Amino acid sequence: MLLMDPGVVGLDPERRARVADYWWSRAHGEMTSWVGFGHVLDDLKQEQAPTPLVALAERAVKDEYQHAMWCRDWALRFGHPGGEVRPRSLGRLAFAGATDRENRLLRIALCCFTETVGCVILRLIRPVLRQPDLLELNHRHMSDELQHSRVGWGYLATLDAEQKAFLSARLPELFRLLVVTCCEGTEQDDEALVPYGYFTPRLLKAAHDEALRDLILPGLDHLAIKRNA
């Protein structure tokens, strides 16, 4: 078992426990992402996506499992008692009224958007990270997230006109789900925790808004995937 990190001495016991619980929760979240990216990998294979994209997705599945282990270890460093890290769900995401093939496209697109937001979250928190080990982890994690987002963007670039039209019609639903996925968690508004890797609601919303405005919407425009103004 890892010993509590001496770099957390600036936190009072209550806040230290909150950060430990948060990293433990993130470990479960990353394990859920591991399951979800496994579904996306299967979707890409069934859609006969280009081999390089399948290879990137295979790497992403391995990365997501490693990310869960990173978060578990940081929870222990902040004093969490540990236990088994489990995914929150094993179910395959399904959208109402969509065929199997349409569901595959929607899952890939949502994964693309969430990984893009993830890149921005990690970039926004980087300047205030207090510990060198956390900063190094941030660099490694963001490098992975960038590759993961390329899976989805690369696949969206292969869509034909019919697929683009379908995706365009479902974008409002995807954007609503993106807000829920990225912004509506159990995080608390305690800015003192941010230097220890804690994603506050303010940080999550800022990352979502920036990613949507500066990356996702321009990316869709670039690919000629129409959206509502």
MODELLER restraints for C-alpha pairs under 7 A, 6 or more apart:
rsr = mdl.restraints
at = mdl.atoms
rsr.add(forms.Gaussian(group=physical.xy_distance, feature=features.Distance(at['CA:2:A'], at['CA:76:A']), mean=6.03, stdev=0.5))
rsr.add(forms.Gaussian(group=physical.xy_distance, feature=features.Distance(at['CA:2:A'], at['CA:77:A']), mean=6.11, stdev=0.5))
rsr.add(forms.Gaussian(group=physical.xy_distance, feature=features.Distance(at['CA:3:A'], at['CA:77:A']), mean=5.98, stdev=0.5))
rsr.add(forms.Gaussian(group=physical.xy_distance, feature=features.Distance(at['CA:4:A'], at['CA:76:A']), mean=6.73, stdev=0.5))
rsr.add(forms.Gaussian(group=physical.xy_distance, feature=features.Distance(at['CA:4:A'], at['CA:77:A']), mean=4.40, stdev=0.5))
rsr.add(forms.Gaussian(group=physical.xy_distance, feature=features.Distance(at['CA:4:A'], at['CA:78:A']), mean=5.47, stdev=0.5))
rsr.add(forms.Gaussian(group=physical.xy_distance, feature=features.Distance(at['CA:4:A'], at['CA:79:A']), mean=5.33, stdev=0.5))
rsr.add(forms.Gaussian(group=physical.xy_distance, feature=features.Distance(at['CA:5:A'], at['CA:77:A']), mean=4.98, stdev=0.5))
rsr.add(forms.Gaussian(group=physical.xy_distance, feature=features.Distance(at['CA:5:A'], at['CA:78:A']), mean=6.28, stdev=0.5))
rsr.add(forms.Gaussian(group=physical.xy_distance, feature=features.Distance(at['CA:7:A'], at['CA:131:A']), mean=6.96, stdev=0.5))
rsr.add(forms.Gaussian(group=physical.xy_distance, feature=features.Distance(at['CA:8:A'], at['CA:78:A']), mean=6.86, stdev=0.5))
rsr.add(forms.Gaussian(group=physical.xy_distance, feature=features.Distance(at['CA:16:A'], at['CA:78:A']), mean=6.30, stdev=0.5))
rsr.add(forms.Gaussian(group=physical.xy_distance, feature=features.Distance(at['CA:17:A'], at['CA:79:A']), mean=6.86, stdev=0.5))
rsr.add(forms.Gaussian(group=physical.xy_distance, feature=features.Distance(at['CA:19:A'], at['CA:78:A']), mean=6.88, stdev=0.5))
rsr.add(forms.Gaussian(group=physical.xy_distance, feature=features.Distance(at['CA:19:A'], at['CA:193:A']), mean=6.96, stdev=0.5))
rsr.add(forms.Gaussian(group=physical.xy_distance, feature=features.Distance(at['CA:19:A'], at['CA:198:A']), mean=6.68, stdev=0.5))
rsr.add(forms.Gaussian(group=physical.xy_distance, feature=features.Distance(at['CA:20:A'], at['CA:75:A']), mean=4.47, stdev=0.5))
rsr.add(forms.Gaussian(group=physical.xy_distance, feature=features.Distance(at['CA:20:A'], at['CA:76:A']), mean=6.92, stdev=0.5))
rsr.add(forms.Gaussian(group=physical.xy_distance, feature=features.Distance(at['CA:20:A'], at['CA:78:A']), mean=4.91, stdev=0.5))
rsr.add(forms.Gaussian(group=physical.xy_distance, feature=features.Distance(at['CA:20:A'], at['CA:79:A']), mean=6.03, stdev=0.5))
rsr.add(forms.Gaussian(group=physical.xy_distance, feature=features.Distance(at['CA:20:A'], at['CA:80:A']), mean=5.26, stdev=0.5))
rsr.add(forms.Gaussian(group=physical.xy_distance, feature=features.Distance(at['CA:21:A'], at['CA:75:A']), mean=6.65, stdev=0.5))
rsr.add(forms.Gaussian(group=physical.xy_distance, feature=features.Distance(at['CA:21:A'], at['CA:80:A']), mean=6.58, stdev=0.5))
rsr.add(forms.Gaussian(group=physical.xy_distance, feature=features.Distance(at['CA:23:A'], at['CA:71:A']), mean=5.38, stdev=0.5))
rsr.add(forms.Gaussian(group=physical.xy_distance, feature=features.Distance(at['CA:23:A'], at['CA:72:A']), mean=6.61, stdev=0.5))
rsr.add(forms.Gaussian(group=physical.xy_distance, feature=features.Distance(at['CA:23:A'], at['CA:74:A']), mean=6.31, stdev=0.5))
rsr.add(forms.Gaussian(group=physical.xy_distance, feature=features.Distance(at['CA:23:A'], at['CA:75:A']), mean=4.78, stdev=0.5))
rsr.add(forms.Gaussian(group=physical.xy_distance, feature=features.Distance(at['CA:24:A'], at['CA:71:A']), mean=6.38, stdev=0.5))
rsr.add(forms.Gaussian(group=physical.xy_distance, feature=features.Distance(at['CA:24:A'], at['CA:72:A']), mean=5.58, stdev=0.5))
rsr.add(forms.Gaussian(group=physical.xy_distance, feature=features.Distance(at['CA:24:A'], at['CA:75:A']), mean=5.17, stdev=0.5))
rsr.add(forms.Gaussian(group=physical.xy_distance, feature=features.Distance(at['CA:26:A'], at['CA:71:A']), mean=6.17, stdev=0.5))
rsr.add(forms.Gaussian(group=physical.xy_distance, feature=features.Distance(at['CA:27:A'], at['CA:68:A']), mean=4.31, stdev=0.5))
rsr.add(forms.Gaussian(group=physical.xy_distance, feature=features.Distance(at['CA:27:A'], at['CA:69:A']), mean=6.70, stdev=0.5))
rsr.add(forms.Gaussian(group=physical.xy_distance, feature=features.Distance(at['CA:27:A'], at['CA:71:A']), mean=4.75, stdev=0.5))
rsr.add(forms.Gaussian(group=physical.xy_distance, feature=features.Distance(at['CA:27:A'], at['CA:72:A']), mean=5.32, stdev=0.5))
rsr.add(forms.Gaussian(group=physical.xy_distance, feature=features.Distance(at['CA:27:A'], at['CA:85:A']), mean=6.61, stdev=0.5))
rsr.add(forms.Gaussian(group=physical.xy_distance, feature=features.Distance(at['CA:28:A'], at['CA:68:A']), mean=6.70, stdev=0.5))
rsr.add(forms.Gaussian(group=physical.xy_distance, feature=features.Distance(at['CA:28:A'], at['CA:85:A']), mean=5.72, stdev=0.5))
rsr.add(forms.Gaussian(group=physical.xy_distance, feature=features.Distance(at['CA:28:A'], at['CA:86:A']), mean=5.63, stdev=0.5))
rsr.add(forms.Gaussian(group=physical.xy_distance, feature=features.Distance(at['CA:28:A'], at['CA:87:A']), mean=5.38, stdev=0.5))
rsr.add(forms.Gaussian(group=physical.xy_distance, feature=features.Distance(at['CA:28:A'], at['CA:88:A']), mean=6.45, stdev=0.5))
rsr.add(forms.Gaussian(group=physical.xy_distance, feature=features.Distance(at['CA:29:A'], at['CA:87:A']), mean=6.76, stdev=0.5))
rsr.add(forms.Gaussian(group=physical.xy_distance, feature=features.Distance(at['CA:29:A'], at['CA:88:A']), mean=6.98, stdev=0.5))
rsr.add(forms.Gaussian(group=physical.xy_distance, feature=features.Distance(at['CA:30:A'], at['CA:64:A']), mean=5.94, stdev=0.5))
rsr.add(forms.Gaussian(group=physical.xy_distance, feature=features.Distance(at['CA:30:A'], at['CA:65:A']), mean=6.91, stdev=0.5))
rsr.add(forms.Gaussian(group=physical.xy_distance, feature=features.Distance(at['CA:30:A'], at['CA:67:A']), mean=6.12, stdev=0.5))
rsr.add(forms.Gaussian(group=physical.xy_distance, feature=features.Distance(at['CA:30:A'], at['CA:68:A']), mean=4.79, stdev=0.5))
rsr.add(forms.Gaussian(group=physical.xy_distance, feature=features.Distance(at['CA:31:A'], at['CA:64:A']), mean=6.70, stdev=0.5))
rsr.add(forms.Gaussian(group=physical.xy_distance, feature=features.Distance(at['CA:31:A'], at['CA:65:A']), mean=5.93, stdev=0.5))
rsr.add(forms.Gaussian(group=physical.xy_distance, feature=features.Distance(at['CA:31:A'], at['CA:68:A']), mean=5.39, stdev=0.5))
rsr.add(forms.Gaussian(group=physical.xy_distance, feature=features.Distance(at['CA:31:A'], at['CA:86:A']), mean=6.34, stdev=0.5))
rsr.add(forms.Gaussian(group=physical.xy_distance, feature=features.Distance(at['CA:31:A'], at['CA:87:A']), mean=4.83, stdev=0.5))
rsr.add(forms.Gaussian(group=physical.xy_distance, feature=features.Distance(at['CA:32:A'], at['CA:87:A']), mean=4.26, stdev=0.5))
rsr.add(forms.Gaussian(group=physical.xy_distance, feature=features.Distance(at['CA:32:A'], at['CA:88:A']), mean=5.67, stdev=0.5))
rsr.add(forms.Gaussian(group=physical.xy_distance, feature=features.Distance(at['CA:32:A'], at['CA:89:A']), mean=6.34, stdev=0.5))
rsr.add(forms.Gaussian(group=physical.xy_distance, feature=features.Distance(at['CA:33:A'], at['CA:64:A']), mean=6.29, stdev=0.5))
rsr.add(forms.Gaussian(group=physical.xy_distance, feature=features.Distance(at['CA:34:A'], at['CA:61:A']), mean=5.51, stdev=0.5))
rsr.add(forms.Gaussian(group=physical.xy_distance, feature=features.Distance(at['CA:34:A'], at['CA:64:A']), mean=4.79, stdev=0.5))
rsr.add(forms.Gaussian(group=physical.xy_distance, feature=features.Distance(at['CA:34:A'], at['CA:65:A']), mean=5.55, stdev=0.5))
rsr.add(forms.Gaussian(group=physical.xy_distance, feature=features.Distance(at['CA:35:A'], at['CA:90:A']), mean=6.46, stdev=0.5))
rsr.add(forms.Gaussian(group=physical.xy_distance, feature=features.Distance(at['CA:37:A'], at['CA:61:A']), mean=5.65, stdev=0.5))
rsr.add(forms.Gaussian(group=physical.xy_distance, feature=features.Distance(at['CA:38:A'], at['CA:61:A']), mean=5.91, stdev=0.5))
rsr.add(forms.Gaussian(group=physical.xy_distance, feature=features.Distance(at['CA:39:A'], at['CA:92:A']), mean=6.69, stdev=0.5))
rsr.add(forms.Gaussian(group=physical.xy_distance, feature=features.Distance(at['CA:40:A'], at['CA:107:A']), mean=6.61, stdev=0.5))
rsr.add(forms.Gaussian(group=physical.xy_distance, feature=features.Distance(at['CA:40:A'], at['CA:108:A']), mean=5.85, stdev=0.5))
rsr.add(forms.Gaussian(group=physical.xy_distance, feature=features.Distance(at['CA:41:A'], at['CA:54:A']), mean=6.62, stdev=0.5))
rsr.add(forms.Gaussian(group=physical.xy_distance, feature=features.Distance(at['CA:41:A'], at['CA:57:A']), mean=5.60, stdev=0.5))
rsr.add(forms.Gaussian(group=physical.xy_distance, feature=features.Distance(at['CA:41:A'], at['CA:58:A']), mean=6.62, stdev=0.5))
rsr.add(forms.Gaussian(group=physical.xy_distance, feature=features.Distance(at['CA:43:A'], at['CA:104:A']), mean=5.37, stdev=0.5))
rsr.add(forms.Gaussian(group=physical.xy_distance, feature=features.Distance(at['CA:44:A'], at['CA:54:A']), mean=6.44, stdev=0.5))
rsr.add(forms.Gaussian(group=physical.xy_distance, feature=features.Distance(at['CA:45:A'], at['CA:54:A']), mean=6.80, stdev=0.5))
rsr.add(forms.Gaussian(group=physical.xy_distance, feature=features.Distance(at['CA:53:A'], at['CA:151:A']), mean=5.59, stdev=0.5))
rsr.add(forms.Gaussian(group=physical.xy_distance, feature=features.Distance(at['CA:53:A'], at['CA:154:A']), mean=6.90, stdev=0.5))
rsr.add(forms.Gaussian(group=physical.xy_distance, feature=features.Distance(at['CA:56:A'], at['CA:151:A']), mean=6.28, stdev=0.5))
rsr.add(forms.Gaussian(group=physical.xy_distance, feature=features.Distance(at['CA:57:A'], at['CA:151:A']), mean=6.26, stdev=0.5))
rsr.add(forms.Gaussian(group=physical.xy_distance, feature=features.Distance(at['CA:60:A'], at['CA:148:A']), mean=5.84, stdev=0.5))
rsr.add(forms.Gaussian(group=physical.xy_distance, feature=features.Distance(at['CA:76:A'], at['CA:82:A']), mean=6.31, stdev=0.5))
rsr.add(forms.Gaussian(group=physical.xy_distance, feature=features.Distance(at['CA:93:A'], at['CA:107:A']), mean=6.93, stdev=0.5))
rsr.add(forms.Gaussian(group=physical.xy_distance, feature=features.Distance(at['CA:94:A'], at['CA:103:A']), mean=6.01, stdev=0.5))
rsr.add(forms.Gaussian(group=physical.xy_distance, feature=features.Distance(at['CA:95:A'], at['CA:103:A']), mean=6.19, stdev=0.5))
rsr.add(forms.Gaussian(group=physical.xy_distance, feature=features.Distance(at['CA:108:A'], at['CA:152:A']), mean=5.84, stdev=0.5))
rsr.add(forms.Gaussian(group=physical.xy_distance, feature=features.Distance(at['CA:109:A'], at['CA:152:A']), mean=6.04, stdev=0.5))
rsr.add(forms.Gaussian(group=physical.xy_distance, feature=features.Distance(at['CA:110:A'], at['CA:174:A']), mean=6.37, stdev=0.5))
rsr.add(forms.Gaussian(group=physical.xy_distance, feature=features.Distance(at['CA:111:A'], at['CA:152:A']), mean=6.61, stdev=0.5))
rsr.add(forms.Gaussian(group=physical.xy_distance, feature=features.Distance(at['CA:112:A'], at['CA:149:A']), mean=5.17, stdev=0.5))
rsr.add(forms.Gaussian(group=physical.xy_distance, feature=features.Distance(at['CA:112:A'], at['CA:152:A']), mean=4.23, stdev=0.5))
rsr.add(forms.Gaussian(group=physical.xy_distance, feature=features.Distance(at['CA:112:A'], at['CA:153:A']), mean=6.21, stdev=0.5))
rsr.add(forms.Gaussian(group=physical.xy_distance, feature=features.Distance(at['CA:113:A'], at['CA:216:A']), mean=6.74, stdev=0.5))
rsr.add(forms.Gaussian(group=physical.xy_distance, feature=features.Distance(at['CA:114:A'], at['CA:178:A']), mean=6.68, stdev=0.5))
rsr.add(forms.Gaussian(group=physical.xy_distance, feature=features.Distance(at['CA:115:A'], at['CA:145:A']), mean=6.03, stdev=0.5))
rsr.add(forms.Gaussian(group=physical.xy_distance, feature=features.Distance(at['CA:115:A'], at['CA:148:A']), mean=6.35, stdev=0.5))
rsr.add(forms.Gaussian(group=physical.xy_distance, feature=features.Distance(at['CA:115:A'], at['CA:149:A']), mean=4.99, stdev=0.5))
rsr.add(forms.Gaussian(group=physical.xy_distance, feature=features.Distance(at['CA:116:A'], at['CA:149:A']), mean=5.47, stdev=0.5))
rsr.add(forms.Gaussian(group=physical.xy_distance, feature=features.Distance(at['CA:116:A'], at['CA:211:A']), mean=6.56, stdev=0.5))
rsr.add(forms.Gaussian(group=physical.xy_distance, feature=features.Distance(at['CA:117:A'], at['CA:207:A']), mean=6.12, stdev=0.5))
rsr.add(forms.Gaussian(group=physical.xy_distance, feature=features.Distance(at['CA:117:A'], at['CA:208:A']), mean=5.57, stdev=0.5))
rsr.add(forms.Gaussian(group=physical.xy_distance, feature=features.Distance(at['CA:117:A'], at['CA:211:A']), mean=5.31, stdev=0.5))
rsr.add(forms.Gaussian(group=physical.xy_distance, feature=features.Distance(at['CA:118:A'], at['CA:145:A']), mean=6.66, stdev=0.5))
rsr.add(forms.Gaussian(group=physical.xy_distance, feature=features.Distance(at['CA:119:A'], at['CA:142:A']), mean=5.75, stdev=0.5))
rsr.add(forms.Gaussian(group=physical.xy_distance, feature=features.Distance(at['CA:119:A'], at['CA:145:A']), mean=5.76, stdev=0.5))
rsr.add(forms.Gaussian(group=physical.xy_distance, feature=features.Distance(at['CA:119:A'], at['CA:146:A']), mean=6.24, stdev=0.5))
rsr.add(forms.Gaussian(group=physical.xy_distance, feature=features.Distance(at['CA:120:A'], at['CA:207:A']), mean=5.34, stdev=0.5))
rsr.add(forms.Gaussian(group=physical.xy_distance, feature=features.Distance(at['CA:120:A'], at['CA:211:A']), mean=6.32, stdev=0.5))
rsr.add(forms.Gaussian(group=physical.xy_distance, feature=features.Distance(at['CA:121:A'], at['CA:204:A']), mean=6.57, stdev=0.5))
rsr.add(forms.Gaussian(group=physical.xy_distance, feature=features.Distance(at['CA:121:A'], at['CA:207:A']), mean=5.06, stdev=0.5))
rsr.add(forms.Gaussian(group=physical.xy_distance, feature=features.Distance(at['CA:122:A'], at['CA:138:A']), mean=6.45, stdev=0.5))
rsr.add(forms.Gaussian(group=physical.xy_distance, feature=features.Distance(at['CA:122:A'], at['CA:142:A']), mean=6.15, stdev=0.5))
rsr.add(forms.Gaussian(group=physical.xy_distance, feature=features.Distance(at['CA:126:A'], at['CA:135:A']), mean=6.66, stdev=0.5))
rsr.add(forms.Gaussian(group=physical.xy_distance, feature=features.Distance(at['CA:126:A'], at['CA:138:A']), mean=6.81, stdev=0.5))
rsr.add(forms.Gaussian(group=physical.xy_distance, feature=features.Distance(at['CA:128:A'], at['CA:195:A']), mean=5.18, stdev=0.5))
rsr.add(forms.Gaussian(group=physical.xy_distance, feature=features.Distance(at['CA:129:A'], at['CA:135:A']), mean=6.04, stdev=0.5))
rsr.add(forms.Gaussian(group=physical.xy_distance, feature=features.Distance(at['CA:129:A'], at['CA:195:A']), mean=4.23, stdev=0.5))
rsr.add(forms.Gaussian(group=physical.xy_distance, feature=features.Distance(at['CA:129:A'], at['CA:196:A']), mean=6.18, stdev=0.5))
rsr.add(forms.Gaussian(group=physical.xy_distance, feature=features.Distance(at['CA:129:A'], at['CA:197:A']), mean=6.69, stdev=0.5))
rsr.add(forms.Gaussian(group=physical.xy_distance, feature=features.Distance(at['CA:130:A'], at['CA:195:A']), mean=5.09, stdev=0.5))
rsr.add(forms.Gaussian(group=physical.xy_distance, feature=features.Distance(at['CA:130:A'], at['CA:196:A']), mean=6.44, stdev=0.5))
rsr.add(forms.Gaussian(group=physical.xy_distance, feature=features.Distance(at['CA:157:A'], at['CA:223:A']), mean=6.22, stdev=0.5))
rsr.add(forms.Gaussian(group=physical.xy_distance, feature=features.Distance(at['CA:164:A'], at['CA:225:A']), mean=5.51, stdev=0.5))
rsr.add(forms.Gaussian(group=physical.xy_distance, feature=features.Distance(at['CA:168:A'], at['CA:225:A']), mean=5.99, stdev=0.5))
rsr.add(forms.Gaussian(group=physical.xy_distance, feature=features.Distance(at['CA:168:A'], at['CA:226:A']), mean=5.43, stdev=0.5))
rsr.add(forms.Gaussian(group=physical.xy_distance, feature=features.Distance(at['CA:168:A'], at['CA:227:A']), mean=5.72, stdev=0.5))
rsr.add(forms.Gaussian(group=physical.xy_distance, feature=features.Distance(at['CA:171:A'], at['CA:227:A']), mean=6.99, stdev=0.5))
rsr.add(forms.Gaussian(group=physical.xy_distance, feature=features.Distance(at['CA:182:A'], at['CA:204:A']), mean=6.60, stdev=0.5))
rsr.add(forms.Gaussian(group=physical.xy_distance, feature=features.Distance(at['CA:182:A'], at['CA:208:A']), mean=6.88, stdev=0.5))
rsr.add(forms.Gaussian(group=physical.xy_distance, feature=features.Distance(at['CA:183:A'], at['CA:201:A']), mean=6.50, stdev=0.5))
rsr.add(forms.Gaussian(group=physical.xy_distance, feature=features.Distance(at['CA:183:A'], at['CA:204:A']), mean=5.52, stdev=0.5))
rsr.add(forms.Gaussian(group=physical.xy_distance, feature=features.Distance(at['CA:183:A'], at['CA:205:A']), mean=5.79, stdev=0.5))
rsr.add(forms.Gaussian(group=physical.xy_distance, feature=features.Distance(at['CA:187:A'], at['CA:199:A']), mean=6.91, stdev=0.5))
rsr.add(forms.Gaussian(group=physical.xy_distance, feature=features.Distance(at['CA:187:A'], at['CA:200:A']), mean=5.60, stdev=0.5))
rsr.add(forms.Gaussian(group=physical.xy_distance, feature=features.Distance(at['CA:187:A'], at['CA:201:A']), mean=6.06, stdev=0.5))
rsr.add(forms.Gaussian(group=physical.xy_distance, feature=features.Distance(at['CA:188:A'], at['CA:200:A']), mean=5.86, stdev=0.5))
rsr.add(forms.Gaussian(group=physical.xy_distance, feature=features.Distance(at['CA:188:A'], at['CA:201:A']), mean=6.57, stdev=0.5))
rsr.add(forms.Gaussian(group=physical.xy_distance, feature=features.Distance(at['CA:189:A'], at['CA:200:A']), mean=5.54, stdev=0.5))
rsr.add(forms.Gaussian(group=physical.xy_distance, feature=features.Distance(at['CA:189:A'], at['CA:201:A']), mean=6.25, stdev=0.5))
rsr.add(forms.Gaussian(group=physical.xy_distance, feature=features.Distance(at['CA:190:A'], at['CA:200:A']), mean=6.73, stdev=0.5))
rsr.add(forms.Gaussian(group=physical.xy_distance, feature=features.Distance(at['CA:191:A'], at['CA:200:A']), mean=6.90, stdev=0.5))
rsr.add(forms.Gaussian(group=physical.xy_distance, feature=features.Distance(at['CA:194:A'], at['CA:200:A']), mean=6.95, stdev=0.5))
